[in-house]
Amino acid sequence: MKSKKEKVSEVKETTSKVESETKNPLLIFFVGLVLLAVGLFLLSKRVVVQTQWYSWGFGAFRMPSGTVVLPFFIGLIWYFVDKKSIPAKIIMTIGAILIFVTIILSVHIHFVTTDLFDYILILILVGSGSGMLLRTLFKK
């Protein structure tokens, strides 16, 4: 029968052995980076990205993309007429945000049909690569 001290020292020895085997955090970082890059590359090969710039909307409301630019141009013209006008700056900012949101809302992402092996391989590569990177980046 082992005493508690012997058990604790045994656990400490095995822990130190495991830590000494993975002592090179730079190697773990780059292996994790490669695994993550390969997994994301395989994932990107199974994704189709399409845009529909001609119209966007929420539900049944559709707005042509040309009318999205109008608030920005109105604010821009007003700004050049009176540079100290705060409403012109607000309208111009809202117009720029509206243009940015229109670009984001016009993107459609579709996943191509793939077999289970590729899907599991992608999940394993991305998960293990992310875990290795996070382990080296947030190590205490």
C-alpha positions in Angstrom: 0.0 0.0 0.0 1.4 3.4 -1.0 1.1 6.4 1.2 -0.4 9.7 0.1 3.0 11.3 -0.3 4.2 8.6 -2.6 1.0 8.9 -4.7 1.4 12.6 -5.0 5.0 12.4 -5.9 4.1 9.8 -8.5 1.5 12.1 -10.1 4.0 15.0 -10.1 6.6 12.8 -11.9 4.1 11.8 -14.6 3.0 15.4 -15.0 6.5 16.6 -15.3 7.2 13.9 -17.9 4.2 15.0 -20.0 5.3 18.7 -19.6 8.8 17.9 -20.6 7.6 16.1 -23.7 5.6 19.1 -24.8 8.2 21.7 -23.7 8.5 23.3 -27.2 5.6 25.7 -27.5 6.8 27.1 -30.8 6.6 23.7 -32.4 3.1 23.2 -31.0 2.1 26.6 -32.3 3.2 26.0 -35.8 1.8 22.5 -36.0 -1.6 23.9 -34.7 -1.3 26.7 -37.3 -0.7 24.2 -40.1 -3.6 22.0 -39.0 -5.9 25.0 -38.8 -4.8 26.3 -42.2 -5.4 22.9 -43.8 -8.8 22.5 -42.2 -9.9 26.0 -43.2 -8.6 25.4 -46.8 -10.6 22.2 -47.1 -13.6 24.1 -45.7 -13.2 26.9 -48.2 -13.2 24.4 -51.0 -16.7 23.3 -49.9 -18.3 26.7 -49.7 -19.8 28.8 -52.5 -20.2 32.5 -52.0 -22.6 34.5 -54.2 -23.6 38.1 -54.2 -26.8 39.7 -55.3 -26.1 43.4 -55.5 -29.1 44.5 -57.4 -31.5 44.4 -54.5 -31.6 43.7 -50.8 -34.2 43.7 -48.2 -35.7 42.4 -45.0 -38.5 39.9 -45.6 -40.9 41.2 -48.3 -39.4 44.7 -48.3 -37.0 45.1 -51.3 -34.9 48.1 -52.1 -32.8 48.5 -55.3 -29.1 49.0 -54.5 -29.0 52.4 -56.2 -31.4 54.0 -53.7 -29.0 52.8 -50.9 -26.4 55.4 -52.0 -28.8 58.3 -52.0 -28.5 59.2 -48.2 -24.7 59.2 -48.5 -24.8 61.5 -51.6 -27.3 63.9 -50.0 -25.2 64.1 -46.8 -22.0 64.6 -48.9 -23.5 67.4 -50.9 -24.9 69.0 -47.8 -21.5 68.7 -46.1 -19.8 70.5 -48.9 -22.3 73.3 -48.8 -22.0 73.7 -45.0 -19.0 72.0 -43.5 -20.1 72.8 -39.9 -23.5 71.1 -40.3 -23.9 68.3 -37.8 -27.0 66.8 -39.6 -25.0 66.5 -42.8 -22.3 64.5 -41.0 -25.0 62.3 -39.4 -26.7 61.6 -42.7 -23.4 60.9 -44.4 -22.5 58.5 -41.6 -25.8 56.7 -41.8 -25.4 56.5 -45.6 -22.0 54.9 -45.3 -23.3 52.4 -42.7 -26.2 51.6 -45.0 -23.8 50.9 -47.9 -21.7 48.7 -45.7 -24.7 46.8 -44.4 -26.0 46.4 -48.0 -22.8 44.8 -49.1 -22.9 42.4 -46.2 -26.5 41.5 -46.7 -26.0 40.8 -50.4 -23.6 37.9 -49.7 -25.1 34.4 -49.8 -23.0 31.5 -48.5 -23.9 28.0 -49.5 -22.3 24.7 -48.4 -21.7 22.2 -51.2 -22.7 18.6 -50.6 -19.8 16.6 -49.2 -19.3 13.2 -47.8 -19.1 12.4 -44.1 -15.4 11.5 -44.1 -14.4 15.0 -45.5 -16.7 16.7 -43.0 -15.3 14.8 -40.0 -11.7 15.5 -41.3 -12.4 19.2 -41.6 -13.9 19.3 -38.1 -10.9 17.4 -36.6 -8.3 19.6 -38.4 -9.9 22.9 -37.4 -10.7 21.7 -33.9 -7.3 20.3 -33.1 -5.4 23.2 -34.8 -7.5 25.7 -32.9 -6.9 23.9 -29.6 -3.2 23.7 -30.1 -3.0 27.4 -31.0 -5.1 28.4 -28.0 -3.1 26.2 -25.7 0.1 27.9 -26.7 -1.3 31.4 -26.8 -3.1 31.3 -23.4 -0.7 29.2 -21.5 -0.2 30.4 -17.9 
